[in-house]
Amino acid sequence: MEEFETNESNIYYLKESPIRKAIAHLSIPMMVGISATTIYNLINAYFIGLIHDTNMMSAITLAMPITIILMAVGNVFGVGGGTFITRLLGSGDTEKGKKVAGYSFYMSIIAGIIIGILAMIFMTPFVHLLGADGQTLVYTKQYSTILFAGGFGMILNFGLEQLVRSEGASKESMYGMFISVAVSIVLDALLILVFNLHVIGAGISMVLANLAATAYYVWFLETKSESLKGFLKHFRISIKDQLEVYKIGISEIFKSAFMIVTTLLLNNFSVEYGDNVVASFGIAVRITQLPEFLTMGLFLGAMPLFAYSFSAHNTKRLKEALREVSLWIGGISILFALLVYVFRVPVLGLFTSDPKVIQVGLTILAAQLISSVFNGFSGLFTGIFQASGFGAQTGVMSTIQGTFFIPVVLLLHHFYGLDGLIWSMTITEGIAFVAGAVMMIPYLNKLNKDELPAMQ
């Protein structure tokens, strides 16, 4: 009975609890979990740093795009499958929800194995593409090989975490993130420092940490979940339902692919202007990560609430949720931007005492702070479209935030040099915000007239 009540309460938050209470239940664990994940991303670097080998540190830095690739594939099934499942639960079709969960689970494993095999075949040209050479090449190859060999576990972790959230079990989603962080810390210390496995140890640690979280998520879904228990028995779904998963999930691949390209472009152009510009970008990005992670936690946490209300045709609840999340995102991002801008000199002084870095950093920080405000709302718009199963709008948002940055940065850098480079991300995020706002107008009109399409 106790188990049922625990799981029933998750649906209760999606279905009928007061909106603020629902958003707090769904989003706060997500915000905490994302913060924990940022620590997780620093753990390997910290322990490798204790060895004092620059080549090893370069290797794990160069291999970062691998994590982005695996996360993107996991999100195809996590975001695509998870939002579809929530809409199915909202319309009362629990049985199909289990089938979609099973399909997402097994396809994550298959995708991971295929990517792993392809990576092994093309490993040497791939690590060259990452920028590895000399001694760094050996370490990058070792680290990359292990990540790809266990890539199915990382894809599963990213995918299942969102399937758990699809029925409102946000605390359980957070517990899985904590498990991966804890296992990573223990194994990093053991494998890197005690057994001297260095980058190989760092890779094994990351893979096993993801598998530990995956094991927890599978256990929860199979034994504790009210809506998805028994999902492992299912694998096949119709072509129509597969398309429902992919039309939302595939945008994650494009977004992540262009995230890698934009990072490489920014890095390459920044180097032309010297180390002080590179350092300033690094500092500004780290400062603005805080509000971006908080707003990301907010809208990611609230996505199941949007999806459930949408498919249940509870337009009143959906409008209340949108209004509340918008206010919180605006409050967090705008207040943070204003505070940091007012105290921008002492804030930058916390990270560097180099006057050259501070001088260029003031402009870069201002541009990044404006970007972070646009980014919070753009993320919310994308989340609403994903939750509602609107593939075209989701694709437009992902394309603008990803692809569109490339011509913007190339043109602005060509005509305006460093200033163009600094403001290119702000302009791209501004365009994405405007595009999202324009596409939200007909959505909100339909919402006000209670004309939202029914689940197919």
C-alpha positions in Angstrom: 0.0 0.0 0.0 2.8 2.4 0.9 4.5 1.8 -2.5 1.3 2.6 -4.3 0.8 5.8 -2.4 4.4 6.9 -3.1 3.9 6.4 -6.9 0.3 7.7 -6.8 1.7 10.9 -5.4 3.8 11.4 -8.5 0.7 11.3 -10.8 -1.1 13.5 -8.2 1.5 16.2 -8.8 1.0 16.0 -12.5 -2.8 15.8 -12.3 -4.2 17.9 -9.5 -1.8 19.3 -6.9 -1.6 23.2 -6.6 0.7 24.4 -9.4 3.4 25.9 -7.2 3.6 22.7 -5.2 3.7 20.6 -8.4 6.5 22.7 -9.9 8.5 22.6 -6.7 8.1 18.8 -6.5 9.1 18.4 -10.2 11.7 21.1 -10.7 13.7 21.4 -7.5 15.1 17.9 -7.6 16.0 18.5 -11.3 17.8 21.8 -10.4 19.7 20.0 -7.6 20.4 17.0 -9.9 21.8 19.2 -12.7 24.0 21.0 -10.2 25.3 17.6 -9.1 26.0 16.7 -12.7 28.2 19.8 -13.1 30.3 18.5 -10.1 30.3 15.1 -11.8 31.8 16.7 -14.9 34.7 18.2 -12.8 35.5 15.0 -10.9 37.5 13.2 -13.6 39.4 16.4 -14.4 40.2 16.9 -10.7 41.7 13.4 -10.1 43.6 13.5 -13.4 44.9 16.9 -12.4 46.5 15.3 -9.3 48.8 13.3 -11.6 50.2 16.6 -13.0 50.4 15.4 -16.5 49.2 18.0 -19.1 48.9 15.4 -21.8 46.4 13.4 -19.8 44.4 16.6 -18.9 44.4 17.5 -22.6 43.2 14.0 -23.5 40.1 14.1 -21.3 39.3 17.7 -22.4 39.6 16.8 -26.1 37.3 13.8 -25.6 34.5 15.9 -24.1 32.5 15.8 -27.4 32.1 12.0 -26.9 30.0 12.6 -23.8 27.9 15.2 -25.7 27.4 12.7 -28.6 26.3 9.9 -26.2 24.1 12.3 -24.2 22.4 13.4 -27.4 21.6 9.8 -28.4 20.3 9.1 -24.9 18.1 12.2 -25.2 16.6 11.0 -28.5 14.9 8.2 -26.5 14.7 10.1 -23.2 13.2 13.3 -24.4 11.3 11.8 -27.4 10.1 8.7 -25.5 9.6 10.5 -22.1 7.4 13.3 -23.4 5.4 10.8 -25.5 4.9 8.6 -22.4 3.7 11.5 -20.3 1.2 12.5 -22.9 0.0 8.8 -23.0 -0.4 8.8 -19.2 -2.4 12.0 -19.4 -4.8 10.5 -22.0 -5.1 7.3 -19.8 -3.2 4.9 -22.1 -0.8 3.4 -19.6 -0.3 0.2 -21.6 1.1 2.0 -24.6 3.3 4.0 -22.2 4.9 0.8 -21.0 5.5 -0.3 -24.6 7.2 3.1 -25.5 9.4 2.8 -22.4 10.4 -0.7 -23.4 11.1 0.3 -26.9 13.2 3.3 -25.7 15.2 1.1 -23.4 16.1 -1.6 -25.9 16.8 0.9 -28.7 19.2 2.8 -26.4 21.2 -0.5 -26.0 21.2 -1.2 -29.7 22.2 2.4 -30.6 25.0 2.2 -28.1 26.4 -1.0 -29.5 26.2 0.2 -33.1 28.0 3.5 -32.1 30.6 1.5 -30.2 31.4 -0.8 -33.1 31.7 2.2 -35.6 33.9 4.1 -33.1 36.3 1.1 -32.8 36.6 0.8 -36.6 37.3 4.6 -37.1 39.0 5.4 -33.7 42.3 6.7 -35.2 40.8 9.2 -37.6 38.2 10.2 -35.0 40.8 11.1 -32.3 42.7 13.1 -34.9 39.5 14.9 -35.7 39.2 15.8 -31.9 42.7 17.5 -32.2 44.8 14.8 -30.6 48.5 14.3 -31.6 51.8 13.1 -30.1 51.5 11.7 -26.6 48.1 13.2 -26.3 47.0 10.9 -29.1 47.7 7.8 -27.1 45.9 9.0 -24.0 42.9 10.3 -26.0 42.6 7.0 -27.8 42.7 5.0 -24.5 40.1 7.2 -22.9 37.8 7.4 -26.0 37.9 3.7 -26.6 36.6 3.0 -23.1 33.9 5.6 -23.3 32.6 4.2 -26.6 32.9 0.6 -25.4 30.6 1.4 -22.5 28.7 4.0 -24.4 25.4 2.0 -24.3 25.5 2.5 -20.5 25.8 6.3 -20.8 23.1 6.4 -23.4 20.8 4.3 -21.1 21.5 6.6 -18.2 20.6 9.8 -20.0 17.5 8.1 -21.5 16.2 6.3 -18.5 16.6 9.4 -16.2 14.0 11.1 -18.4 11.7 8.1 -18.6 11.6 8.1 -14.7 10.7 11.8 -14.8 8.0 11.1 -17.4 5.5 10.0 -14.6 6.6 12.8 -12.3 9.1 10.8 -10.2 11.6 13.7 -10.1 13.1 12.8 -6.7 14.0 9.3 -8.0 15.5 10.9 -11.1 17.7 13.0 -8.8 18.7 9.9 -6.7 20.1 8.3 -9.9 22.2 11.4 -10.6 23.5 11.3 -7.0 24.4 7.6 -7.4 26.5 8.3 -10.5 28.3 11.1 -8.8 29.1 9.0 -5.6 30.3 6.0 -7.6 32.4 8.2 -9.8 34.2 9.8 -6.9 35.0 6.5 -5.2 36.1 4.8 -8.5 38.1 7.8 -9.6 40.1 7.8 -6.4 40.6 4.0 -6.5 41.4 3.5 -10.2 43.3 6.7 -11.0 45.3 7.2 -7.8 45.5 3.7 -6.1 45.7 1.4 -9.1 47.5 4.1 -11.3 45.2 3.4 -14.3 45.2 7.2 -15.1 43.0 8.0 -18.1 42.0 4.4 -18.5 40.8 4.5 -14.9 39.0 7.8 -15.5 37.1 6.2 -18.5 36.2 3.0 -16.6 35.0 5.1 -13.7 32.7 7.2 -15.9 31.2 4.1 -17.6 30.6 2.2 -14.3 29.1 5.3 -12.7 26.6 5.6 -15.6 25.8 1.9 -15.3 25.2 2.2 -11.6 22.7 4.9 -12.2 21.1 2.9 -15.0 20.7 -0.1 -12.7 18.9 2.1 -10.2 16.6 3.5 -12.8 15.7 0.0 -14.2 15.1 -1.3 -10.7 12.8 1.7 -9.9 10.8 1.5 -13.2 10.4 -2.3 -13.0 9.5 -2.6 -9.3 8.3 0.7 -7.9 6.8 2.6 -10.9 3.0 2.8 -10.8 2.6 3.5 -14.5 5.6 1.7 -16.2 6.1 -1.4 -14.1 6.7 -4.4 -16.5 8.2 -2.2 -19.3 11.1 -4.7 -19.9 8.6 -7.2 -21.4 7.9 -4.8 -24.3 10.0 -4.0 -27.3 7.9 -3.5 -30.4 5.8 -0.4 -31.1 4.1 0.7 -34.3 5.9 2.7 -37.0 3.5 5.6 -36.1 4.5 5.5 -32.5 8.2 5.3 -33.4 7.9 8.4 -35.4 6.2 10.1 -32.4 9.4 9.4 -30.4 11.8 10.4 -33.1 10.1 13.6 -34.3 10.8 15.1 -30.9 13.9 13.2 -29.9 15.9 13.8 -33.2 16.2 17.5 -32.5 18.5 16.6 -29.6 21.0 15.2 -32.0 21.1 18.4 -34.1 21.3 20.6 -31.1 24.2 18.6 -29.6 26.0 18.3 -33.0 26.0 22.0 -33.4 26.9 22.6 -29.8 30.2 20.8 -30.6 30.7 22.9 -33.8 30.0 26.2 -32.0 32.4 25.3 -29.2 35.1 24.6 -31.8 34.4 27.8 -33.7 34.5 30.0 -30.6 37.7 28.3 -29.4 39.4 28.7 -32.7 38.4 32.4 -33.2 39.2 33.3 -29.5 42.8 32.0 -29.8 43.5 34.6 -32.5 43.0 37.4 -30.0 45.3 35.9 -27.3 45.0 33.9 -24.0 43.3 36.8 -22.2 40.3 36.5 -24.6 40.1 32.7 -24.2 40.3 33.1 -20.4 37.6 35.8 -20.4 35.2 33.6 -22.4 35.9 30.7 -20.0 35.2 32.8 -16.9 32.1 34.5 -18.4 30.6 31.1 -19.5 31.2 29.6 -16.0 29.5 32.6 -14.3 26.4 32.4 -16.5 26.2 28.7 -16.2 24.6 29.1 -12.8 21.3 30.8 -13.9 21.3 28.7 -17.1 21.4 25.5 -15.1 18.8 26.7 -12.6 16.3 27.7 -15.4 17.1 24.5 -17.3 16.2 22.5 -14.1 13.0 24.5 -13.9 11.7 23.9 -17.4 13.0 20.3 -17.7 11.4 19.5 -14.4 8.1 21.1 -15.5 8.0 19.3 -18.9 6.0 16.3 -17.6 3.5 18.7 -16.1 3.1 20.4 -19.5 2.8 17.1 -21.3 0.3 15.6 -18.9 -1.9 18.7 -18.8 -1.7 19.0 -22.6 -2.8 15.4 -23.3 -5.5 15.5 -20.6 -6.8 18.7 -22.2 -6.6 20.5 -18.9 -6.0 23.9 -20.5 -6.6 25.8 -17.2 -3.8 23.8 -15.5 -1.5 24.1 -18.5 -1.9 27.9 -18.6 -1.2 28.2 -14.9 1.9 26.1 -15.2 3.2 28.1 -18.2 2.6 31.4 -16.3 4.3 30.2 -13.1 7.4 28.7 -14.8 7.7 31.8 -17.0 7.7 34.1 -13.9 10.3 31.9 -12.2 12.6 31.8 -15.2 12.3 35.5 -15.8 12.9 36.2 -12.1 15.9 34.0 -11.8 17.7 35.0 -15.1 16.9 38.8 -15.0 17.7 39.2 -11.3 21.0 37.3 -11.6 22.0 39.3 -14.8 21.3 42.6 -13.1 23.1 41.7 -9.9 26.2 40.3 -11.6 26.3 43.3 -14.0 26.1 45.8 -11.1 29.0 44.0 -9.4 30.8 42.9 -12.6 34.3 44.1 -11.6 34.5 42.4 -8.2 32.8 39.3 -9.7 35.5 39.0 -12.4 38.1 39.7 -9.7 37.1 36.5 -8.0 38.5 34.5 -11.0 41.4 36.6 -12.2 43.7 39.5 -11.2 44.9 40.0 -14.8 43.8 43.5 -15.9 43.8 42.5 -19.6 41.4 39.6 -18.8 39.2 41.8 -16.7 39.1 44.6 -19.4 37.8 42.3 -22.2 35.9 40.2 -19.7 33.6 43.1 -18.8 32.2 43.2 -22.4 32.1 39.4 -22.7 30.3 39.0 -19.4 27.6 41.6 -20.4 27.0 39.8 -23.6 26.8 36.4 -21.9 24.4 37.7 -19.2 22.0 39.0 -21.9 22.3 35.6 -23.6 21.4 33.8 -20.4 18.1 35.7 -20.1 17.2 34.8 -23.8 18.4 31.2 -23.2 16.1 30.7 -20.3 13.0 31.6 -22.2 14.2 29.8 -25.5 14.6 26.7 -23.4 11.1 27.0 -22.0 9.6 27.5 -25.5 11.4 24.4 -26.7 10.3 22.4 -23.6 6.7 23.4 -24.2 6.8 22.3 -27.9 8.5 19.0 -26.9 6.0 18.3 -24.2 3.1 19.0 -26.6 4.6 16.7 -29.3 5.1 19.6 -31.8 8.0 18.3 -33.9 8.1 21.1 -36.4 8.4 23.9 -33.8 10.9 21.8 -31.7 13.0 21.4 -34.9 12.9 25.1 -35.7 14.1 26.1 -32.2 16.9 23.5 -32.2 18.0 24.6 -35.7 18.1 28.3 -34.8 20.0 27.6 -31.5 22.4 25.3 -33.3 22.8 25.8 -37.0 22.1 29.5 -37.1 25.0 30.3 -34.8 27.5 29.2 -37.5 26.6 31.9 -40.2 26.1 34.5 -37.5 29.5 34.0 -35.9 31.2 33.8 -39.3 29.6 37.0 -40.6 30.0 39.0 -37.4 33.6 37.9 -36.8 34.4 38.8 -40.4 32.9 42.3 -40.3 33.4 43.3 -36.7 36.3 41.2 -35.4 36.4 40.6 -31.7 33.2 42.6 -31.0 31.4 40.4 -33.5 32.7 37.3 -31.9 31.6 38.4 -28.4 28.1 39.4 -29.4 27.4 36.5 -31.9 26.0 34.2 -29.2 23.8 36.9 -27.8 22.3 37.7 -31.2 21.7 34.0 -32.0 20.0 33.5 -28.6 18.0 36.7 -29.3 16.8 35.4 -32.7 15.8 32.1 -31.1 13.9 33.9 -28.4 12.0 36.0 -30.9 11.2 32.9 -33.1 10.0 31.0 -30.1 7.8 33.9 -28.9 6.3 34.2 -32.4 5.5 30.4 -32.6 4.0 30.6 -29.1 1.4 33.1 -30.2 -0.8 30.6 -32.1 -0.2 28.0 -29.4 -1.4 30.3 -26.7 -4.4 31.4 -28.9 -5.4 27.7 -29.2 -4.9 27.3 -25.5 -7.2 30.2 -24.7 -9.8 28.9 -27.0 -9.4 25.3 -25.7 -8.6 24.1 -29.2 -5.5 22.0 -28.5 -5.3 18.9 -30.7 -6.2 15.6 -29.1 -3.8 12.7 -28.7 -3.7 10.5 -31.8 
